[in-house]
């Protein structure tokens, strides 16, 4: 496996919303800031495409899990800043719990040897 393959991990379907909620839970961010935050907390192993992110932000705001307000970015451009709502915090907790349970099941399956069956 190449270093490039080690560095970039494919995002499993259905996890983008959870990652966005987690990023925004760490503090208000504009859209591009969400991309950067996910890259930062994944230690540059995940790269979210803008074409996937902005529909996710719209969907999460529509669901009431994040709120958005217009403001000015660091480079003096108009940007929408997103924050986690109470409903979003509950959703993040639920999704994180499900994800951790799923990862535990998969980890158990992958660690099974012929002797254990």
Secondary structure, 3 states (H helix, E strand, C coil): CCHHHHHCCCCCCCCHHHHHHHHHHCCCEEHHHHHHHHHHHCCCCCCCCHHHHHHHHHHHHHHCCEEEEEEECCCCCEEEEEEECHHHHHHHHHHHHHHHHHHHHHHHHHCCCHHHC
